[in-house]
């Protein structure tokens, strides 16, 4: 899998968030032991946003399923 090119140089002690396209400090990323640097690929704020969007989609799907399959 090819690496994604980051459009701007990232300063030392920071990491590029692939979701919001910004350089943020390492502390803004959660722990992920499976990655090379030990941090997640997207920052915590973007991770929370993704989880909330997924929850809304799941609730909507459950509501529609209960209506359609009664």
TADASUL-V909055 format. One record per pair of residues at least 12 apart in sequence whose C-alpha atoms are under 7 Angstrom apart, sorted by the first residue. I is the first residue (numbers start at 1). GAP is how many residues later the second one is. D is the distance in Angstrom with one decimal. If there is no record, write none. Layout:
[[I & GAP & D] [I & GAP & D]]
This chain:
[[10 & 13 & 6.2] [13 & 12 & 6.0] [13 & 13 & 6.2] [14 & 12 & 5.2] [17 & 24 & 6.2] [17 & 25 & 4.7] [17 & 26 & 5.8] [18 & 23 & 6.4] [18 & 24 & 5.7] [19 & 23 & 5.7] [19 & 27 & 6.5] [20 & 26 & 6.9] [28 & 15 & 5.6] [28 & 16 & 6.0] [29 & 13 & 6.7] [29 & 14 & 4.5] [29 & 15 & 5.4] [30 & 13 & 7.0] [30 & 14 & 6.2]]
